[in-house]
């Protein structure tokens, strides 16, 4: 009798357990999202190190649900190549310079107009006011901005000294192939450059196909272009912008908590990129001096009327083509006028 009772009890427990399993199926494993993210920044640079920190932070805070796969050093191609791969779903995002940004929201490049800003305070003032429009422009064109960054003030690096715009006309200058803003500047200056992908610049400097390039100091060191040049202009041509972006399709498919995580951490890393890039560009200039680079073309050497005319012609060309609308340029100039007319900060030079 006890054996029969035990048998019935075991059957009852088994049946109850089966019912419980059917009523409460095991929890599905949480989905993992992979963000394939490309950049031209070489491994080991400040830019790449901060991107890796960002990736590590997102992975930790998402408990492994959102994982970056980073592609540094242009291994996925030039910026147009990366954008094409994002459209096809082979990549989901990237860190872009103004050149890449121009392919999906060209009005943002008003911040790169030649000889527009006098200092970083003017840049920050205008960018802060323009940022909501930039963010919306990205969304309207299929991208989500996660963070803003800079590559820094752009200088000419050359094998021969450059003392004037006329000297520039004699040089074999690299032009980032397909860049409308660069073309507008060179056309306005009467310069005929040599168009190449950024990936081909080092080799072209080595062979002598080009003898002059434009880049921030940190870029000259990161890409080793400074090893093929001897002179640096002491006057920046423009301030290079950049952004951390992902496709809207990828972003919108993320759960809301991961969207918020990506945006909040991206904004912080963007601010750090701006701060550290500015510091390291200044340090890079000092390093280049120590390495024997010769600095030429001081600000007082420039013909201010000639510079103003180049800036005007370049802006007019970009407006006529629609690359940067007149309304955007007018608004930025209004903000600049507003800033310059305002009270100067304490201890500012007279």
C-alpha positions as CSV (number, residue, x, y, z in Angstrom):
1,X,0.0,0.0,0.0
2,X,2.8,2.4,0.8
3,X,4.5,1.6,-2.5
4,X,1.3,2.5,-4.4
5,X,0.9,5.7,-2.4
6,X,4.5,6.8,-3.2
7,X,4.0,6.0,-6.8
8,X,0.9,8.1,-7.0
9,X,2.5,10.9,-5.2
10,X,5.5,10.9,-7.6
11,X,3.1,10.9,-10.6
12,X,1.2,13.8,-9.1
13,X,4.4,15.8,-8.5
14,X,5.6,15.1,-12.0
15,X,2.3,16.2,-13.5
16,X,2.2,19.4,-11.4
17,X,5.8,20.2,-12.5
18,X,4.9,19.7,-16.1
19,X,1.9,22.0,-15.7
20,X,4.0,24.7,-14.1
21,X,6.6,24.5,-17.0
22,X,3.8,24.8,-19.6
23,X,2.2,27.7,-17.7
24,X,5.5,29.6,-17.1
25,X,8.0,29.0,-20.0
26,X,11.6,29.9,-19.3
27,X,12.6,33.5,-19.9
28,X,14.0,34.2,-23.3
29,X,17.6,35.3,-23.4
30,X,17.9,39.1,-23.8
31,X,18.9,40.1,-27.4
32,X,22.4,41.3,-28.1
33,X,22.8,44.3,-30.5
34,X,26.1,44.7,-32.4
35,X,27.1,48.2,-33.4
36,X,29.7,48.1,-36.2
37,X,31.4,51.5,-36.0
38,X,34.1,52.7,-38.4
39,X,36.5,55.6,-38.2
40,X,39.6,57.0,-40.0
41,X,41.3,57.5,-36.7
42,X,44.3,55.2,-36.4
43,X,44.6,52.8,-33.5
44,X,46.5,54.3,-30.5
45,X,45.4,57.9,-31.2
46,X,43.4,60.0,-28.7
47,X,40.3,59.7,-30.9
48,X,40.5,56.0,-31.1
49,X,41.3,55.5,-27.4
50,X,38.3,57.6,-26.4
51,X,36.0,55.6,-28.8
52,X,37.3,52.4,-27.1
53,X,36.4,53.8,-23.7
54,X,33.0,54.6,-24.9
55,X,32.5,51.1,-26.3
56,X,33.6,49.6,-23.0
57,X,31.3,51.8,-21.0
58,X,28.3,51.0,-23.2
59,X,29.0,47.3,-23.0
60,X,29.3,47.4,-19.2
61,X,26.2,49.6,-18.6
62,X,24.1,47.6,-21.0
63,X,25.2,44.3,-19.3
64,X,26.4,43.1,-22.7
65,X,23.2,43.8,-24.6
66,X,24.9,46.5,-26.8
67,X,28.4,45.8,-28.1
68,X,30.6,47.9,-30.3
69,X,32.7,46.4,-33.0
70,X,35.2,49.2,-33.9
71,X,37.0,49.5,-37.2
72,X,39.9,52.0,-36.9
73,X,42.4,53.5,-39.3
74,X,40.2,53.5,-42.4
75,X,40.0,49.7,-42.7
76,X,36.4,50.1,-43.9
77,X,37.5,52.6,-46.5
78,X,37.2,56.4,-46.9
79,X,34.2,58.2,-45.4
80,X,31.9,57.8,-48.5
81,X,32.7,54.1,-48.4
82,X,31.6,53.9,-44.8
83,X,28.4,55.8,-45.5
84,X,27.6,53.4,-48.4
85,X,28.1,50.4,-46.1
86,X,25.8,52.0,-43.5
87,X,23.1,52.4,-46.1
88,X,23.5,48.7,-47.1
89,X,23.5,47.6,-43.4
90,X,27.0,46.3,-43.4
91,X,27.9,49.0,-40.8
92,X,25.7,50.8,-38.4
93,X,27.7,54.0,-37.5
94,X,30.9,55.9,-37.6
95,X,33.0,58.9,-36.5
96,X,32.9,61.3,-39.4
97,X,34.8,64.5,-40.2
98,X,33.0,67.4,-42.0
99,X,33.7,65.7,-45.3
100,X,31.6,62.7,-44.4
101,X,29.0,64.9,-42.7
102,X,28.6,66.8,-45.9
103,X,27.3,63.7,-47.6
104,X,24.2,63.6,-45.4
105,X,23.7,67.1,-43.9
106,X,25.9,69.6,-45.8
107,X,24.6,72.8,-44.0
108,X,26.5,71.7,-40.9
109,X,29.7,72.5,-42.8
110,X,29.0,76.2,-42.5
111,X,31.1,75.8,-39.3
112,X,34.1,74.9,-41.6
113,X,34.0,78.0,-43.8
114,X,37.5,79.3,-44.4
115,X,38.7,82.1,-42.1
116,X,35.2,82.3,-40.5
117,X,36.1,82.1,-36.8
118,X,38.8,84.0,-34.8
119,X,38.9,81.7,-31.8
120,X,37.3,78.7,-30.1
121,X,35.0,80.9,-28.0
122,X,33.3,82.1,-31.2
123,X,33.1,78.5,-32.4
124,X,31.4,77.3,-29.2
125,X,29.0,80.2,-29.2
126,X,27.7,79.6,-32.7
127,X,27.7,75.8,-32.5
128,X,25.6,75.8,-29.3
129,X,22.9,77.9,-31.1
130,X,23.1,75.9,-34.3
131,X,23.1,72.4,-32.7
132,X,19.3,71.8,-32.6
133,X,19.0,72.4,-36.3
134,X,22.0,70.1,-37.0
135,X,20.5,67.3,-34.9
136,X,17.2,67.5,-36.7
137,X,18.9,67.7,-40.1
138,X,20.7,64.4,-39.3
139,X,17.4,62.7,-38.4
140,X,15.7,64.0,-41.5
141,X,18.4,62.3,-43.6
142,X,18.4,59.0,-41.8
143,X,21.1,59.4,-39.1
144,X,21.1,60.0,-35.4
145,X,23.8,62.2,-33.9
146,X,25.2,60.7,-30.7
147,X,28.0,63.2,-30.1
148,X,29.7,66.2,-31.6
149,X,33.5,66.4,-31.9
150,X,36.2,68.4,-33.7
151,X,39.3,67.5,-35.6
152,X,40.6,71.0,-34.9
153,X,42.1,74.0,-36.7
154,X,43.4,73.1,-40.1
155,X,46.9,74.1,-41.3
156,X,48.9,73.6,-44.5
157,X,51.8,71.2,-44.3
158,X,54.3,71.5,-47.2
159,X,57.7,70.5,-48.4
160,X,58.4,74.1,-49.5
161,X,57.7,77.3,-47.5
162,X,54.4,79.1,-48.1
163,X,54.5,82.8,-47.5
164,X,51.4,83.8,-49.4
165,X,48.4,82.7,-51.4
166,X,50.5,83.0,-54.5
167,X,53.0,80.5,-53.0
168,X,50.1,78.1,-52.5
169,X,49.2,78.3,-56.2
170,X,52.7,76.9,-57.0
171,X,52.3,73.9,-54.8
172,X,50.9,70.4,-55.6
173,X,48.2,70.5,-53.0
174,X,46.1,67.5,-52.1
175,X,42.3,68.0,-52.2
176,X,40.1,65.4,-50.5
177,X,38.5,63.9,-53.6
178,X,34.8,64.9,-53.9
179,X,34.8,67.5,-51.2
180,X,32.6,70.5,-52.3
181,X,33.8,72.8,-49.5
182,X,37.5,72.2,-50.3
183,X,36.8,72.8,-54.0
184,X,35.0,76.1,-53.2
185,X,38.1,77.2,-51.2
186,X,40.6,76.3,-53.9
187,X,38.5,77.7,-56.7
188,X,38.1,81.0,-54.8
189,X,41.9,81.1,-54.3
190,X,42.8,80.3,-57.9
191,X,44.4,77.1,-56.9
192,X,44.4,73.8,-58.9
193,X,44.7,70.9,-56.4
194,X,45.2,67.2,-56.9
195,X,42.1,65.2,-55.8
196,X,42.8,62.0,-53.9
197,X,41.2,59.8,-51.3
198,X,42.6,60.5,-47.8
199,X,43.8,56.9,-47.7
200,X,46.2,57.6,-50.6
201,X,47.7,60.8,-49.2
202,X,50.8,59.3,-47.4
203,X,51.8,57.3,-50.4
204,X,51.3,60.3,-52.7
205,X,53.5,62.5,-50.4
206,X,56.1,59.8,-50.5
207,X,56.1,59.6,-54.3
208,X,55.9,63.4,-54.8
209,X,52.5,63.3,-56.5
210,X,51.5,65.9,-53.9
211,X,53.8,68.1,-51.8
212,X,51.3,70.0,-49.7
213,X,48.4,68.8,-47.5
214,X,45.9,70.4,-45.0
215,X,45.1,68.8,-41.7
216,X,45.1,69.6,-37.9
217,X,48.4,69.0,-36.2
218,X,47.1,65.9,-34.5
219,X,46.1,64.5,-37.8
220,X,49.6,65.3,-39.3
221,X,51.1,63.2,-36.5
222,X,48.5,60.4,-36.5
223,X,48.7,59.8,-40.3
224,X,52.5,60.5,-40.2
225,X,52.2,63.1,-42.9
226,X,54.5,65.4,-41.0
227,X,57.4,63.0,-41.8
228,X,57.0,63.9,-45.5
229,X,56.8,67.7,-45.0
230,X,59.0,70.4,-43.5
231,X,56.9,73.5,-43.2
232,X,53.6,74.4,-41.4
233,X,51.6,77.6,-42.0
234,X,51.2,79.5,-38.8
235,X,47.6,80.6,-39.7
236,X,44.7,78.1,-39.5
237,X,42.5,78.0,-42.6
238,X,39.4,76.7,-40.9
239,X,38.2,74.6,-37.9
240,X,37.4,71.0,-38.8
241,X,34.2,69.5,-37.4
242,X,33.2,65.9,-36.7
243,X,30.3,63.8,-35.4
244,X,29.6,60.4,-33.9
245,X,26.6,59.0,-35.7
246,X,24.5,55.9,-36.2
247,X,21.8,55.1,-38.8
248,X,18.3,56.0,-37.7
249,X,17.2,52.5,-38.6
250,X,19.6,50.9,-36.2
251,X,18.9,53.4,-33.5
252,X,15.1,53.1,-33.7
253,X,15.3,49.3,-33.5
254,X,17.1,49.5,-30.1
255,X,15.0,49.3,-26.9
256,X,14.4,52.7,-25.4
257,X,16.8,52.1,-22.5
258,X,19.7,51.4,-25.0
259,X,18.7,54.4,-27.1
260,X,19.1,56.6,-24.0
261,X,22.3,54.9,-23.0
262,X,23.8,55.4,-26.4
263,X,22.8,59.1,-26.6
264,X,23.9,60.0,-23.1
265,X,27.3,58.3,-23.2
266,X,27.8,59.6,-26.8
267,X,27.2,63.2,-25.7
268,X,29.7,62.9,-22.9
269,X,32.4,61.2,-25.1
270,X,31.8,63.9,-27.7
271,X,32.5,66.7,-25.2
272,X,35.6,64.8,-24.1
273,X,36.8,64.5,-27.7
274,X,36.4,68.3,-28.2
275,X,38.3,69.1,-25.0
276,X,41.1,66.6,-25.4
277,X,41.5,67.2,-29.2
278,X,42.0,70.9,-28.5
279,X,44.6,70.2,-25.8
280,X,46.4,67.6,-27.9
281,X,46.4,69.8,-31.0
282,X,48.2,72.5,-29.1
283,X,50.6,69.9,-27.7
284,X,51.1,68.5,-31.2
285,X,52.1,72.0,-32.5
286,X,54.8,72.1,-29.8
287,X,55.9,68.6,-30.7
288,X,56.2,69.5,-34.3
289,X,58.4,72.5,-33.4
290,X,60.6,70.2,-31.4
291,X,60.9,67.8,-34.3
292,X,62.3,70.7,-36.4
293,X,59.2,71.6,-38.4
294,X,59.5,75.2,-39.6
295,X,56.5,77.5,-39.1
296,X,55.8,80.2,-41.8
297,X,53.1,82.6,-42.9
298,X,52.2,84.5,-39.7
299,X,48.8,86.2,-39.4
300,X,50.3,89.7,-40.1
301,X,51.7,88.4,-43.4
302,X,48.3,87.8,-44.8
303,X,46.6,90.3,-47.0
304,X,43.3,90.7,-45.1
305,X,41.4,92.0,-48.1
306,X,42.5,89.0,-50.1
307,X,41.5,86.6,-47.3
308,X,38.1,88.3,-47.0
309,X,37.6,88.0,-50.8
310,X,38.5,84.3,-50.8
311,X,36.0,83.7,-47.9
312,X,33.3,85.6,-49.7
313,X,33.8,83.8,-53.1
314,X,33.8,80.4,-51.4
315,X,30.6,81.2,-49.5
316,X,28.9,82.5,-52.6
317,X,29.9,79.3,-54.5
318,X,28.5,77.0,-51.8
319,X,25.3,79.0,-51.6
320,X,24.7,78.9,-55.4
321,X,25.2,75.2,-55.4
322,X,22.8,74.7,-52.5
323,X,25.5,72.9,-50.5
324,X,25.1,75.4,-47.7
325,X,21.9,77.5,-48.0
326,X,22.2,81.3,-47.8
327,X,19.8,81.3,-44.8
328,X,22.2,79.2,-42.8
329,X,25.3,81.4,-43.7
330,X,23.3,84.5,-42.8
331,X,22.2,83.1,-39.5
332,X,25.7,82.1,-38.5
333,X,27.0,85.5,-39.5
334,X,24.3,87.1,-37.4
335,X,25.3,84.9,-34.4
336,X,28.9,85.9,-34.9
337,X,28.0,89.6,-35.1
338,X,25.9,89.2,-31.9
339,X,28.9,87.6,-30.1
340,X,31.4,90.1,-31.3
341,X,29.2,93.0,-30.3
342,X,28.6,91.6,-26.8
343,X,30.7,92.3,-23.7
344,X,34.2,90.9,-23.7
345,X,35.1,88.3,-21.0
346,X,37.3,89.5,-18.2
347,X,41.0,89.7,-18.9
348,X,40.3,89.5,-22.7
349,X,42.9,91.4,-24.8
350,X,41.8,94.8,-26.0
